[in-house]
Amino acid sequence: MNLMDIAYKSTADRETMDEALTAVQFFWQSILDSLSGAKRGEQPKPDMVKENKPIIDSLLTTMTMSLNSRTIQAEARDTILQIFTKNIGKKL
């Protein structure tokens, strides 16, 4: 199973799909945390956010564009929205 299968009409069983979505959500959150210098429960480091702003903006824009796709599964869309809501209070 690859990332495209997870987001776009996978034929995997429900348990496999849930595990894959959780893994992808953790992956994206880890990338955002690494780029922003945030640790669990802490705010991002302003200097790291400034330094990596183009990359962070590109990632968030890509995720936003995925929300508008008609072929993306509802579960994948919900996962993207969860990533956004977890990061709304952070200064990314």
C-alpha positions in Angstrom: 0.0 0.0 0.0 1.4 3.4 -0.9 0.4 7.0 -0.1 -1.8 7.3 -3.2 -3.7 4.1 -2.2 -4.4 5.6 1.3 -5.8 8.9 0.0 -7.5 7.7 -3.2 -9.9 4.8 -3.1 -7.9 2.1 -1.6 -9.3 -1.5 -1.6 -7.5 -2.4 1.7 -9.5 -3.6 4.7 -10.7 -1.1 7.2 -8.1 -1.9 9.9 -5.2 -1.6 7.5 -6.7 1.7 6.2 -7.0 3.2 9.7 -3.5 2.2 10.6 -2.2 3.7 7.4 -4.1 7.0 7.9 -2.7 7.2 11.5 0.8 6.6 10.2 0.5 9.3 7.5 -1.0 11.8 10.0 1.9 11.1 12.4 4.4 11.5 9.5 3.0 14.9 8.4 2.8 16.2 12.0 6.4 15.1 12.6 7.6 17.0 9.5 5.7 20.1 10.6 7.1 19.8 14.1 10.7 19.3 12.8 10.5 22.3 10.5 9.0 24.6 13.2 11.2 23.3 16.0 8.1 22.5 18.1 8.2 19.7 20.7 5.2 18.0 22.1 3.0 20.5 24.0 5.3 23.5 23.1 5.1 26.4 20.7 7.2 26.5 17.6 10.5 28.3 17.6 10.0 31.6 15.7 13.5 31.5 14.2 13.0 28.0 12.8 9.5 28.9 11.5 10.9 32.0 9.7 13.8 29.9 8.2 11.5 27.1 7.0 8.4 29.2 6.1 8.5 28.5 2.3 8.6 24.7 3.0 5.9 24.9 5.7 3.7 27.0 3.4 4.2 24.6 0.5 3.3 21.6 2.6 0.2 23.3 4.0 -0.8 24.5 0.5 -0.5 21.0 -0.9 -2.7 19.6 1.9 -5.2 22.4 1.3 -5.4 21.6 -2.4 -6.0 17.9 -1.5 -9.1 18.8 0.4 -10.8 20.0 -2.8 -10.1 16.8 -4.7 -13.3 14.9 -5.5 -11.4 11.6 -5.5 -9.9 11.8 -2.0 -11.5 9.5 0.6 -13.5 11.1 3.4 -11.2 9.5 6.0 -8.1 11.0 4.3 -9.8 14.4 4.2 -10.7 14.1 7.9 -7.0 13.3 8.7 -5.9 16.5 6.8 -8.4 18.6 8.7 -7.1 17.1 12.0 -3.6 18.1 11.1 -4.8 21.7 10.5 -6.8 21.9 13.7 -3.8 20.6 15.7 -1.7 23.4 14.3 -4.1 26.3 14.2 -3.0 27.6 17.6 0.7 27.3 16.6 2.4 30.1 14.9 3.5 28.3 11.7 
